[in-house]
Amino acid sequence: MSAGASPGIKRRDFLRYSSFGLALSSGGITVLAAAKTAAPANSLNPYVMIHDDGRIVIAAPNPDVGQGVNTALPMIVAEELDADWQDVEVILAPIDASRYGAQFAGGSLSVRNRWDELRQMGAAAREMLLRSAAQQWGVPRVELTTQPSKVLHTPSGRTASFAELVAAATEQPVPADGEVVLKARADYRLLGQRVVNAAAADIVRGRPIFGIDVSVPDMVYATYVKCPQVGGVPKTANLDEVKALPGILDAFIIAGNAGPPSFDLRKSIHVAGGVAIVASNTWVAIKARRSLQVDWDTSAASTDDSRAIEATALSAAGRPTGERDVKRLGDPDSAFAKSSSIVSGVYATDFVSHAQLEPQSCVAHATSTEVEVWTSSQTPGFAQSTLAKLFELPAEAIAVHQIRGGGGFGRRLSNEYVREAAVISKHMGKPVKLQWMREDDMAFDFYRSPAYFGLQAALSETGELTGWRNHVVSVSSDGEEANYGAGYRGYNFPDDVVPNVHISQTMVASKTPTGAWRAPISNVYAFAEQSFLHELAEAAGKDHRDFLMAALGADKWFKPDDLASLNTVRARKAIAAVTQAAGWGRAIPKGRGLGLGFFFSHAGHVAEVAEVSVNADRQVTVHEVWVAADLGQIVNLSGAENQFQGSIVDGVSALADQRISIRSGAIEQTNFHQYPLLRLPQSPKINVEFLASDYPPSGAGEPALPPVAPAICNAVFNACGERIRSLPISRAGFKVV
Amino acid sequence: MQININGKAHDLSGADPDMPLLWALRDLLGLVGAKYGCGVAQCGACTVWLDDIPVRSCQLPLGAITGREVTTIEGLAGDALHPVQEAWIAHDVAQCGYCQAGQIMSAAALLKRNPNPSLEAIEGAMAGNICRCGTYTRIVDAIQTASTRLQGLSFYEVGQEVAERQTDGGVSV
């Protein structure tokens, strides 16, 4: 790293999180590119390599941006391989679809999508070791078994370590899927246990494992200045003045594409126009921004005003139905006509930014024939394909290396900063590290778009929910697709649960770039629907828990065998468990309240109860949050619990005071002083319970987030009698303390 | 400009005196444990010690710290583990891990001046370090564990203990 300037960093340490034994520090670009296709010795398959000294190397296929999959996915392989976890060394797999399929971090899908594949890979490698031992010892395969990291012949007591057997095992044919028997759950040694993050020892020592830490020989440092009015492009700039500053290697205009960037992850090759400043180190580049003056062409730029968007949307959401029908079930009009009472409420959420703690950065080396990038992208495969398209090169000419990312939350799904780095590198003819400033990150995000819900419910004389109308007002850049904030989710409440349902939609135009933010779509629906259900319980004079249980209707799995569809049995179990844990129904002092929220998303059934107090100054203290979830089997108990704790904190953080506002196409917030993240003293006590479950595992990164906002807002209502229908709650004068 | 970092003198005379310590550490010296998060002393990811006081290195120009002692995460215990780092592993604190070097520097500084901090003292000392992943519960637990270990030991003894132990992570707890 840094041309070997740092005595504190040992080469070996970086190898652990590099690609199959490839060193960034000494290898450089040629070695990396050449070694890309070489299969390492003692590899039993793309995931398992065993060294002579006993180390068992397991490749982690998907990017880790904090969701823990660099631990969880190798654990699955290790379990079926029967590896002793103490012997396991995790490395980041190369980006190579031919060996690793789709390598991405999104949708809480890593564990869910790879569960079968990785168990098979571990079991197949184990079988090759067993067959190799059977051959060497001249004993029947059926008499052999494994103990952690070794093969055992029970009748003779003979054993051999995996390391002793691996060389011969590589000669064994790879067993087909049906040929190996996967472990019974009762025989698991590792899965479901608490296992420390595989990167923990490097993280606590501050070792160079993040995208921002990547350094390659001859690398120079770049900053990239874009038009604050999103989609503007540079006409002229005082480049000569900037180039004359000490330490500045170059400053140049990139014409780029006019207009706002697109969130089409597969297709977009958009590079926003701007001015690149390249320097001998990051600080020199940053400082030169103060001297830069740019004349922008804003003719194709966004002119959005978030206040105008909100006014239009709120006015639309006040109407019971929208421009187009999304779903109509039963006979909603007659259900409303026959109802005993109708309850209405309009719910609103704002634009929010991802604010992952590591601002975007990328090291790129682009020549006329090859492009190589080191990136913390959540979609490194798409980085490869969009670079190929942008530079008109074959896919083989693009090498992408995955590097750990300092937080994702959906922000690293797009690869526009990767393309920027590559374009700057090609101009320079050198490897370039592009570093975004925090201000760039906040100004040029793909924001969670705001969502507005005009909700109406019909209640019968006995307080049953008989009809549901939701006029969803979505923000859209093309008038057709909702930009993630409020799209439509199938196989979920209220479809086929409430007898009569009418969901309609109205689009509001916006040019501000929007995209997926943790638990997209669900994070806004959950707030509106689960708060409104509490309103209905109040209107019906019923206990919220009882009302919610009843509102889920009959026992039913919406689409049997599809884990991504609601199962009301699992839902009710989670609600029952969390209310029991929180002591639902207990006496609560004045000024305090318990609130409940449930949501099904990302294959997780998650219920939460929050206990809050509200004082006369509208200060809200979130004392404690209980969460109970059916996530299927748990892979890493410590990791899953950590994701849930973090989701609760994220939920409180977002609902407290996070909002992005836009004036004349430019984002008004610039840094954390205007876009606050929750701090330790505001953080609640959190109790996590995973319900015993035989379903296959699902991802833990997202599903605990959606219920947080409604649970807390319902608790605020129970504490002070005031209904919050708009997020963040600071808009109604509440402050989380 | 001579600055002492992790017990070693570095001559940074060629550097811009306006350069924040953070970028000198990262780009000039290859000490990348301190992280860039905000650049305006809001997040604490860049926390290092200046004469044993935790400071935000993104707001500390080189010209202002000539002759001072800087300790970074790399110098906290070298290849060994400080009890705070050890507790961080035992409690599996990190998610993405980006803020954690800064968190650990703040926590270790707190325990150095107050080996037995109350919850309020922990909250006060850690309020300047943002964890976007939300690992606060575990941060408190880890500080309390480290505190239990450190009580009754002088800082010299802590250093000795650290030097005697060469442990690695990746273990089940």
Interface residues (C-beta under 8 A of the other chain):
Chain A: M1 S2 A3 G4 A5 S6 G8 I9 K10 D64 V65 G66 Q67 G68 W85 Q86 V88 V90 Q193 R194 V195 V196 N197 A198 A199 A200 A201 D202 I203 V204 R205 G206 R207 P208 I209 F210 I212 D213 S215 Y221 P246 G247 N281 T282 W283 V284 I286 K287 A355 Q356 L357 E358 P359 R404 G405 G406 G407 G408 F409 Q435 M437 R438 E439 S638 G639 N642 Q643 Q645 G646 S647 I648 V649 D650 S653 N671 F672 H673 L677 L678 R679 L680 P681 S683 K685 I686
Chain B: N6 D16 D18 M19 P20 W23 A24 R26 D27 L28 L29 G30 L31 V32 G33 A34 K35 Y36 G37 C38 G39 V40 Q42 C43 A45 T72 I73 E74 G75 G78 D79 L81 Q85 W88 I89 A90 D92 V93 A94 Q95 C96 G97 Y98 C99 Q100 A101 I104 I122 E123 G124 M126 A127 G128 N129 I130 C131 R132 C133 G134 T135 Y136 T137 R138 I139 V140 D168 G169 G170 V171 S172 V173
